Amino acid sequence: MFKNLATFKAVYEARSFSRAADLLFIAQPTVSAQIKQLETEFGAQLFVRNGRGEIGLTPAADTLYAQTLQLLGTWNTLHTQLQATAAQKRTCRLASSHTFATYILPHLLPMLEQTFANVQFSVHMGNSQDVQTRLLHHDADIGFIEKPLASTQLHRTVLLADQLVHAGTSGPWLTREPDSGVYYYTKRYMEEAGIAGPTIEIDNNAVIVNLLQTGFGQSIISQRAAGNIPHQSLGSKFTRQFYMLTARDRQDEELDDYTRITRAIKHATHELTE
């Protein structure tokens, strides 16, 4: 219909079927056929053909022309708006605990960026409690934690296991802040081993790892972070899980970008365990 109206507009303004065809880069019989379709649709003659290539306008043509200008203008505006909307990227805010952000996200983020080209990702790093709080306050869309925090408002999904090790051989114990995922395991290990200290609290996992690499201190860290630091595995008692947090009220939504992103994350982290 809109193609026929565009052809009608060209004929009306050119007062000629042949000139309209030239302007539209289509054959004159096509122009004639489209005008005939409009005349059949509206049950009214639009142009009076005089046989010399010139045409006259009917009252129906004048009425249709005025409405066509409005319709085509509205259509072009809508087309532009929808194209602009489609070009806009949706946002997905990831909040991650330190170890997950440092050692797992580098595998996940490139895959997510490539798979979901229409999504703008951002990453915030904090401890497990901070990540959960961001989800609860709607300041993040998907969270990754190591501490098994529970909330009736959030859905918690196990992604993969993480083995903890005792890294370093001597010096003060470098511990994370109480809200972090590894703090619970560090405290339990020190209590079971009868270790009282001394301790230095550091709220950044990368700083702890860097200190251990210089030979300063000892700590409980992920085996993924240990690298060439002297360390010993602590066995299954000190194997924790990485979890993904999502809002419960979004679990039953239809298959949109959010749902497909969480599924892609589950699939990708499953491959990391193989």
C-alpha beads as a LAMMPS data file, in Angstrom:
LAMMPS data file: protein, C-alpha beads

274 atoms
273 bonds

1 atom types
1 bond types

-500.0 500.0 xlo xhi
-500.0 500.0 ylo yhi
-500.0 500.0 zlo zhi

Masses

1 110.0

Atoms # bond

1 1 1 0.000 0.000 0.000
2 1 1 2.726 2.521 0.943
3 1 1 4.599 1.749 -2.293
4 1 1 1.431 2.482 -4.281
5 1 1 0.919 5.730 -2.375
6 1 1 4.492 6.803 -3.079
7 1 1 3.885 6.143 -6.782
8 1 1 0.611 8.075 -6.649
9 1 1 2.394 11.032 -5.055
10 1 1 4.985 11.068 -7.845
11 1 1 2.307 10.935 -10.558
12 1 1 0.241 13.654 -8.877
13 1 1 3.227 15.997 -8.614
14 1 1 4.630 15.241 -12.098
15 1 1 1.214 15.224 -13.785
16 1 1 2.600 12.426 -15.924
17 1 1 2.863 8.652 -15.703
18 1 1 6.057 8.576 -17.773
19 1 1 7.827 11.305 -15.791
20 1 1 6.813 9.619 -12.531
21 1 1 8.257 6.347 -13.811
22 1 1 11.538 8.081 -14.622
23 1 1 11.667 9.687 -11.181
24 1 1 10.995 6.370 -9.439
25 1 1 13.285 4.323 -11.748
26 1 1 10.508 1.880 -12.579
27 1 1 8.683 0.984 -15.784
28 1 1 5.636 3.004 -16.834
29 1 1 3.378 -0.106 -16.925
30 1 1 4.271 -0.654 -13.252
31 1 1 3.182 2.899 -12.455
32 1 1 -0.088 2.374 -14.303
33 1 1 -0.700 -0.920 -12.482
34 1 1 -0.118 0.604 -9.056
35 1 1 -2.437 3.545 -9.742
36 1 1 -5.068 1.098 -11.006
37 1 1 -4.743 -0.853 -7.731
38 1 1 -5.392 2.326 -5.755
39 1 1 -8.409 3.230 -7.874
40 1 1 -9.805 -0.262 -7.326
41 1 1 -9.077 -0.057 -3.595
42 1 1 -10.870 3.265 -3.137
43 1 1 -13.503 2.785 -5.830
44 1 1 -12.715 6.170 -7.353
45 1 1 -10.926 7.500 -10.419
46 1 1 -7.792 9.425 -9.530
47 1 1 -6.504 10.702 -12.858
48 1 1 -8.142 11.651 -16.142
49 1 1 -6.038 10.445 -19.074
50 1 1 -6.302 12.570 -22.208
51 1 1 -4.250 10.323 -24.467
52 1 1 -1.411 12.830 -25.099
53 1 1 0.716 11.894 -22.050
54 1 1 -0.914 14.559 -19.939
55 1 1 -3.316 13.813 -17.099
56 1 1 -5.942 15.683 -15.190
57 1 1 -6.643 15.462 -11.478
58 1 1 -9.922 14.392 -9.945
59 1 1 -11.333 15.608 -6.604
60 1 1 -10.535 12.131 -5.231
61 1 1 -6.888 12.624 -6.221
62 1 1 -6.729 15.969 -4.404
63 1 1 -8.146 14.390 -1.236
64 1 1 -5.870 11.371 -1.438
65 1 1 -2.794 13.538 -2.066
66 1 1 -3.348 15.562 1.120
67 1 1 -3.766 12.391 3.180
68 1 1 -0.844 10.689 1.451
69 1 1 1.511 13.474 2.508
70 1 1 0.509 12.914 6.135
71 1 1 0.659 9.111 5.887
72 1 1 4.063 9.022 4.206
73 1 1 5.405 11.627 6.615
74 1 1 4.218 9.582 9.593
75 1 1 5.602 6.401 8.050
76 1 1 9.039 7.949 7.453
77 1 1 9.133 9.296 11.009
78 1 1 8.168 5.897 12.412
79 1 1 10.751 4.176 10.212
80 1 1 13.493 6.502 11.454
81 1 1 12.472 6.085 15.091
82 1 1 12.389 2.290 14.873
83 1 1 15.784 2.186 13.169
84 1 1 17.218 4.379 15.913
85 1 1 15.675 2.145 18.581
86 1 1 17.062 -0.992 16.955
87 1 1 20.518 0.602 16.798
88 1 1 20.512 1.378 20.514
89 1 1 22.299 -1.170 22.665
90 1 1 20.594 -2.644 25.683
91 1 1 22.605 -2.678 28.890
92 1 1 23.583 -5.619 31.053
93 1 1 25.311 -4.752 34.323
94 1 1 27.513 -7.507 35.712
95 1 1 28.645 -7.446 39.347
96 1 1 31.358 -9.890 40.305
97 1 1 33.421 -10.922 43.287
98 1 1 37.193 -10.499 42.962
99 1 1 38.324 -14.004 42.083
100 1 1 35.538 -14.598 39.567
101 1 1 36.160 -11.224 37.936
102 1 1 39.905 -11.829 37.668
103 1 1 40.027 -15.456 36.551
104 1 1 36.633 -16.365 35.030
105 1 1 35.292 -13.174 33.452
106 1 1 38.243 -12.923 31.023
107 1 1 36.904 -16.162 29.489
108 1 1 33.241 -15.113 29.631
109 1 1 33.204 -11.469 28.619
110 1 1 34.705 -11.821 25.103
111 1 1 32.175 -14.565 24.353
112 1 1 29.272 -12.470 25.649
113 1 1 30.400 -9.387 23.727
114 1 1 30.661 -11.361 20.497
115 1 1 27.401 -13.265 20.937
116 1 1 25.277 -10.322 22.060
117 1 1 26.336 -7.486 19.784
118 1 1 23.232 -5.450 20.706
119 1 1 24.053 -5.485 24.417
120 1 1 26.335 -3.028 26.212
121 1 1 28.063 -4.819 29.107
122 1 1 29.540 -3.199 32.201
123 1 1 31.387 -4.835 35.088
124 1 1 31.552 -3.858 38.762
125 1 1 33.898 -5.730 41.099
126 1 1 33.306 -6.061 44.834
127 1 1 33.043 -8.690 47.550
128 1 1 30.197 -11.215 47.642
129 1 1 28.038 -9.174 50.004
130 1 1 28.451 -6.083 47.855
131 1 1 27.427 -8.027 44.742
132 1 1 24.293 -9.351 46.429
133 1 1 23.375 -5.870 47.677
134 1 1 23.681 -4.476 44.163
135 1 1 21.308 -7.125 42.833
136 1 1 18.793 -6.438 45.611
137 1 1 18.929 -2.691 44.960
138 1 1 18.575 -3.214 41.191
139 1 1 22.017 -1.720 40.587
140 1 1 23.138 -4.870 38.734
141 1 1 21.434 -7.403 36.476
142 1 1 23.612 -10.500 36.986
143 1 1 25.943 -11.225 39.883
144 1 1 28.784 -13.673 40.517
145 1 1 29.785 -14.594 44.070
146 1 1 31.801 -17.201 45.983
147 1 1 29.969 -16.939 49.287
148 1 1 26.734 -19.000 49.495
149 1 1 24.519 -16.039 50.368
150 1 1 20.761 -16.607 50.285
151 1 1 17.873 -14.256 49.576
152 1 1 14.193 -14.865 48.834
153 1 1 14.438 -12.201 46.112
154 1 1 17.362 -13.746 44.257
155 1 1 17.884 -16.978 42.395
156 1 1 21.267 -18.606 43.052
157 1 1 22.769 -20.958 40.461
158 1 1 25.943 -23.022 40.919
159 1 1 28.341 -22.382 38.046
160 1 1 31.599 -24.194 38.860
161 1 1 33.832 -25.298 41.715
162 1 1 36.906 -23.473 42.999
163 1 1 39.658 -25.195 44.972
164 1 1 41.255 -23.123 47.753
165 1 1 44.918 -23.452 48.681
166 1 1 47.254 -22.299 51.436
167 1 1 49.625 -19.969 49.615
168 1 1 52.864 -18.609 51.031
169 1 1 54.986 -20.171 53.743
170 1 1 55.537 -17.632 56.489
171 1 1 54.806 -14.177 57.762
172 1 1 51.507 -12.534 58.694
173 1 1 48.209 -13.884 57.469
174 1 1 46.741 -11.745 54.703
175 1 1 42.978 -11.947 55.031
176 1 1 40.060 -10.475 53.151
177 1 1 37.310 -8.397 54.800
178 1 1 34.470 -10.316 56.569
179 1 1 31.956 -9.769 53.726
180 1 1 34.170 -11.467 51.151
181 1 1 33.653 -15.031 49.976
182 1 1 37.078 -16.336 51.039
183 1 1 36.991 -14.828 54.534
184 1 1 34.781 -17.634 55.903
185 1 1 37.223 -20.305 54.709
186 1 1 40.272 -18.415 55.957
187 1 1 38.718 -18.027 59.397
188 1 1 37.763 -21.706 59.522
189 1 1 41.224 -22.832 58.446
190 1 1 42.943 -20.651 61.045
191 1 1 40.586 -21.872 63.804
192 1 1 41.078 -25.546 62.875
193 1 1 44.851 -25.081 62.734
194 1 1 44.910 -23.093 66.000
195 1 1 46.395 -20.052 64.308
196 1 1 45.827 -16.759 66.125
197 1 1 47.698 -14.377 63.859
198 1 1 49.178 -11.933 63.211
199 1 1 46.792 -10.890 60.421
200 1 1 46.550 -8.020 57.960
201 1 1 43.132 -7.331 56.458
202 1 1 43.226 -6.367 52.787
203 1 1 40.033 -5.777 50.808
204 1 1 41.552 -6.494 47.414
205 1 1 42.403 -9.984 46.233
206 1 1 44.904 -8.807 43.624
207 1 1 46.901 -6.973 46.277
208 1 1 47.084 -10.122 48.393
209 1 1 48.304 -12.158 45.417
210 1 1 50.923 -9.534 44.552
211 1 1 52.217 -9.527 48.129
212 1 1 52.427 -13.316 48.131
213 1 1 54.370 -13.203 44.868
214 1 1 56.970 -10.989 46.546
215 1 1 57.332 -13.610 49.285
216 1 1 55.472 -11.584 51.906
217 1 1 52.852 -13.292 54.063
218 1 1 50.549 -16.236 53.619
219 1 1 46.878 -16.558 52.775
220 1 1 44.015 -18.759 51.650
221 1 1 43.385 -18.040 47.975
222 1 1 41.954 -19.707 44.894
223 1 1 44.185 -22.247 43.198
224 1 1 43.485 -20.264 40.022
225 1 1 45.299 -17.294 41.584
226 1 1 48.232 -19.204 43.070
227 1 1 50.290 -19.564 39.898
228 1 1 53.979 -19.943 40.843
229 1 1 53.414 -18.975 44.493
230 1 1 54.366 -21.847 46.830
231 1 1 51.057 -23.428 47.870
232 1 1 49.367 -26.605 48.987
233 1 1 45.848 -27.791 48.279
234 1 1 43.451 -27.915 51.214
235 1 1 41.299 -30.726 49.822
236 1 1 37.575 -31.089 49.339
237 1 1 36.737 -29.431 52.684
238 1 1 37.988 -26.195 51.175
239 1 1 36.384 -26.477 47.755
240 1 1 33.853 -23.714 47.302
241 1 1 31.421 -22.885 44.505
242 1 1 31.065 -19.926 42.225
243 1 1 27.414 -18.839 42.031
244 1 1 25.409 -16.717 39.638
245 1 1 22.767 -14.430 41.145
246 1 1 19.697 -13.290 39.228
247 1 1 16.411 -11.699 40.228
248 1 1 13.699 -14.288 40.880
249 1 1 10.981 -12.152 39.300
250 1 1 12.778 -12.410 35.945
251 1 1 13.024 -16.172 35.788
252 1 1 9.701 -16.735 34.007
253 1 1 10.172 -14.092 31.333
254 1 1 10.072 -15.059 27.682
255 1 1 13.347 -15.784 25.922
256 1 1 14.894 -12.300 25.708
257 1 1 18.488 -11.082 25.805
258 1 1 18.640 -11.365 29.603
259 1 1 17.527 -14.991 29.583
260 1 1 19.821 -15.907 26.713
261 1 1 22.774 -14.237 28.437
262 1 1 22.292 -16.277 31.623
263 1 1 22.006 -19.463 29.575
264 1 1 25.171 -18.618 27.675
265 1 1 26.991 -18.033 30.968
266 1 1 25.888 -21.414 32.318
267 1 1 27.029 -23.144 29.143
268 1 1 30.388 -21.358 29.027
269 1 1 31.260 -22.001 32.676
270 1 1 30.265 -25.658 32.245
271 1 1 32.833 -25.912 29.458
272 1 1 35.488 -24.422 31.778
273 1 1 35.078 -27.392 34.126
274 1 1 35.663 -29.941 31.378

Bonds

1 1 1 2
2 1 2 3
3 1 3 4
4 1 4 5
5 1 5 6
6 1 6 7
7 1 7 8
8 1 8 9
9 1 9 10
10 1 10 11
11 1 11 12
12 1 12 13
13 1 13 14
14 1 14 15
15 1 15 16
16 1 16 17
17 1 17 18
18 1 18 19
19 1 19 20
20 1 20 21
21 1 21 22
22 1 22 23
23 1 23 24
24 1 24 25
25 1 25 26
26 1 26 27
27 1 27 28
28 1 28 29
29 1 29 30
30 1 30 31
31 1 31 32
32 1 32 33
33 1 33 34
34 1 34 35
35 1 35 36
36 1 36 37
37 1 37 38
38 1 38 39
39 1 39 40
40 1 40 41
41 1 41 42
42 1 42 43
43 1 43 44
44 1 44 45
45 1 45 46
46 1 46 47
47 1 47 48
48 1 48 49
49 1 49 50
50 1 50 51
51 1 51 52
52 1 52 53
53 1 53 54
54 1 54 55
55 1 55 56
56 1 56 57
57 1 57 58
58 1 58 59
59 1 59 60
60 1 60 61
61 1 61 62
62 1 62 63
63 1 63 64
64 1 64 65
65 1 65 66
66 1 66 67
67 1 67 68
68 1 68 69
69 1 69 70
70 1 70 71
71 1 71 72
72 1 72 73
73 1 73 74
74 1 74 75
75 1 75 76
76 1 76 77
77 1 77 78
78 1 78 79
79 1 79 80
80 1 80 81
81 1 81 82
82 1 82 83
83 1 83 84
84 1 84 85
85 1 85 86
86 1 86 87
87 1 87 88
88 1 88 89
89 1 89 90
90 1 90 91
91 1 91 92
92 1 92 93
93 1 93 94
94 1 94 95
95 1 95 96
96 1 96 97
97 1 97 98
98 1 98 99
99 1 99 100
100 1 100 101
101 1 101 102
102 1 102 103
103 1 103 104
104 1 104 105
105 1 105 106
106 1 106 107
107 1 107 108
108 1 108 109
109 1 109 110
110 1 110 111
111 1 111 112
112 1 112 113
113 1 113 114
114 1 114 115
115 1 115 116
116 1 116 117
117 1 117 118
118 1 118 119
119 1 119 120
120 1 120 121
121 1 121 122
122 1 122 123
123 1 123 124
124 1 124 125
125 1 125 126
126 1 126 127
127 1 127 128
128 1 128 129
129 1 129 130
130 1 130 131
131 1 131 132
132 1 132 133
133 1 133 134
134 1 134 135
135 1 135 136
136 1 136 137
137 1 137 138
138 1 138 139
139 1 139 140
140 1 140 141
141 1 141 142
142 1 142 143
143 1 143 144
144 1 144 145
145 1 145 146
146 1 146 147
147 1 147 148
148 1 148 149
149 1 149 150
150 1 150 151
151 1 151 152
152 1 152 153
153 1 153 154
154 1 154 155
155 1 155 156
156 1 156 157
157 1 157 158
158 1 158 159
159 1 159 160
160 1 160 161
161 1 161 162
162 1 162 163
163 1 163 164
164 1 164 165
165 1 165 166
166 1 166 167
167 1 167 168
168 1 168 169
169 1 169 170
170 1 170 171
171 1 171 172
172 1 172 173
173 1 173 174
174 1 174 175
175 1 175 176
176 1 176 177
177 1 177 178
178 1 178 179
179 1 179 180
180 1 180 181
181 1 181 182
182 1 182 183
183 1 183 184
184 1 184 185
185 1 185 186
186 1 186 187
187 1 187 188
188 1 188 189
189 1 189 190
190 1 190 191
191 1 191 192
192 1 192 193
193 1 193 194
194 1 194 195
195 1 195 196
196 1 196 197
197 1 197 198
198 1 198 199
199 1 199 200
200 1 200 201
201 1 201 202
202 1 202 203
203 1 203 204
204 1 204 205
205 1 205 206
206 1 206 207
207 1 207 208
208 1 208 209
209 1 209 210
210 1 210 211
211 1 211 212
212 1 212 213
213 1 213 214
214 1 214 215
215 1 215 216
216 1 216 217
217 1 217 218
218 1 218 219
219 1 219 220
220 1 220 221
221 1 221 222
222 1 222 223
223 1 223 224
224 1 224 225
225 1 225 226
226 1 226 227
227 1 227 228
228 1 228 229
229 1 229 230
230 1 230 231
231 1 231 232
232 1 232 233
233 1 233 234
234 1 234 235
235 1 235 236
236 1 236 237
237 1 237 238
238 1 238 239
239 1 239 240
240 1 240 241
241 1 241 242
242 1 242 243
243 1 243 244
244 1 244 245
245 1 245 246
246 1 246 247
247 1 247 248
248 1 248 249
249 1 249 250
250 1 250 251
251 1 251 252
252 1 252 253
253 1 253 254
254 1 254 255
255 1 255 256
256 1 256 257
257 1 257 258
258 1 258 259
259 1 259 260
260 1 260 261
261 1 261 262
262 1 262 263
263 1 263 264
264 1 264 265
265 1 265 266
266 1 266 267
267 1 267 268
268 1 268 269
269 1 269 270
270 1 270 271
271 1 271 272
272 1 272 273
273 1 273 274
